[in-house]
Amino acid sequence: MGLEEGRHFSVKRPEGGKAGYVSILREGLERAARLSIRGSEEQRELAAKFVDYILQRAGEEGKEVHEKALEVVEGGKARGSLKLEGFEKEVDGRLVKVIGGGARSERSNSGRKLLRIQITAEIGGVRSDYMMTFGRYGADNEARGYAYARADAPGGREADAGRFAALIKALTGKEPRVYEREDGTMIVCYREHLEGFARYAELADAIERWLEETGR
């Protein structure tokens, strides 16, 4: 299935010849779930058996563990299942029409590996390009995305923030956090939004690679 140690699973190797164990990481289970429906015939068969085994073991650990594992599996299967281009949805009275988009990773000046998601959309009749930049932050390596509303956009910063938030909600099903700062209006997204973006074929591969490469 192409799973790699450190990215998709971890291995505990005790000293003295004692038995060790392998722990599947979230990224590994997501990848296996995705391969179970979008891989080659051989990959689908192998991945499906692997996912079933993990869910069985999770069930043995209790309802809460099983539900969490099932949530990860469902998210993995949904990756790449939709298309940005041509997507339309009305959100809070605004019609969101997505024209296209993509994602790429790059290094910041400080060396942090970032993920930039760019989407072109018409929202409430106003066409614009929207950019959200994700990074890993904090002791728990949390994935968070940031963007600023544009003061030069039609209607000003407040209107742009409203359109940006509508776009994110339309695509991910989750509202972003929007708040005012001294330097402008900031839009913030979290892992749940990133998982929502990963459902779109134009973004899925770049998001998956970034999550794997920046995970611990």
N, C-alpha and C positions, 0 to 999 in steps of 0.2 A: 504493500500500500504506500510505500515511500515515507513511512513515519521515521523521524529522526530523533535520536536521544537528545534531550535538552530542549528541543522545540515541541515535540509531541508527547514525550514520555520521559520519566526519570527512573533511574535504576539505583537501588540501595544495595551496596555490596559490603556486607559485614566482614570483619576480619576473622581469621581463624577457621575458615572453611564453613562457616555457618550459612544457612539458607538465606538468600536475599529476596528481594521482591521488586516488581516493576509497577510504577504508578502512572496511569494514563493522565495526561494533562488536558485541560479544557480544549486547547487548540488541536490536540490529537484526536479527541472524540468528535469535535466538529468536522475535522478533515475526513475522518472515517465515515461519518454520517453523509457528508456530501458525496464521497466516492461511491457510497452504497446505491446512489441513484443516478450519478453523473459520470462515473468512471467507465473503464472498459468492462467487457463482460466478466473477465476474471477478477478485476478490482471490485466490481459490484458484488459478486458472490462472496469474496473474501471479507470485504468491508461489512456486508450485511450480517455475516456470522459473528464478526468481531463486535459490532454494535449490539447485537442481541445478547451476547455473552456479558458485555459490560452492564447492560440494563438488568440482566438477571442478577449479577453480583450486587448491583446497586439496590435492587429490591430486597436482597438478603440483609442489607444494612438498615433498612427501614423505609417508611413511606416518604419522608422528607428527602432522603438521599436519592431515592428513585425518581421523585418528581424533578429534582434539580438536574439529574442526568438526562431525563427525558426532555427537559427544556433545552439543554445543550444540543441534543440530537436533533430536535425539531428545527433549531436555529441553523444547524449545519446543513440539513436537507434543504432549507429554504434559500441558502446562498446561491446567488446567480440564477434564480428561478424567474426573475422579472426583468423588464427592460426599462431603462430611463426614457429613451427616445419615444415620444408619443404618449407618455404617461399623463393622465389628466385626473384631477380630483378637486372638488370644491371643499374649501376649509374656511370656516368662520366667515362665510359670505364672499370669499375670494376664490376665483377659479384659477387653479394652478395647472399650467401646461408646461411640461418639461420638453425642451428641445434636444438636449444632449448633455453629456458630461463624462468625466473620467477621474482617475485618481493616480497619484504617483507619490513615491517616497523620496525624501532628500535629507541632507544633513544641514542643521542650523550652523551658525558661526561658532557656537559653543560645542558642537559635535553631537548634539541630540538628534536622533533619527525621527523625522517628522513624516506625517502622512497628510498630503494636501488633496482635498476633495473639491473639485470644481464642477459646478452645474450651471447650465444656461437654461433659463426658464422665463416664461411670461406669467406674471402673477397679477391678477386684477387688471389685465390689459397693459402692464408695464413689463417690458423685456429687459433682463439684466443678467450679468454673470455673478454667481455667488461662490465664494471660496471659504471653506472651513479647514482649519489646520489642527490636526490631532497630534498629541505627544503623550509621553508617559510621565506621570508626576507623582511625587510623594513616596513615602516609605512602602506603600503597597503597590507601587508601579501602576497606578490607575490611568486608564486611557481617557483623556479629556480633549475635547475640541473647542477651539476658540475662533471667533470672528468678530469684526467690528462693523456696525452699520455705517453706511456711507452718507456723509453730510451733503454730498453733491448729487445724490440720487433724487429722482422726481419725488417731490413732497418732503424732502429732507430726511434727516437721520431717523426720526421716529417712524415715518412711513416705510423706510427701507427695512428697519428692524421688524416691523409687522409683516412685511412680505417675506423676509428671510425666515421668520418663525413659522409662517404658514407653509413655506416650502418644506422645511424640516418635518413638520407635523404630517404633511401630506405623504411624504416618502417613507417615514419611519413609524408613524402612528403615535409618536411621543412628542410632547411639546418641549422645546428647549428652554433653558433658563435665560431670561433677558433682564439685564439690569444696567443702571446708569453708573458710570464712573466719571472721574474728573476729566479723563481723556476721551470720553465718548460712550456710546452705547454698545455693550458687549453681549454677544450671543454665545452661550456655552452648551456644549453637548457632552454626553457621557457614553459609557460602553453600550448602553441599551440603544442609543441612537446609531452608534457604529454598526451594531448588529442589524439594525433596520436598513442602513445603507448597503450592507453586504448582500442583501437580497437581490440587488440589481447587477446584471451580468457585466455592465461596464465598470463596476467598482469592485466586484467580489474578489478577483484574484489579487489585486493590489492590497486590499484590506487584509486578506488572509495572510499574505506574505509579511505585511508590516506587523500584524499581531504576533506571528510566529517569531519574527526576528527581534522584536522588542520585549517579548515575554521573558519571564524568569523561570 
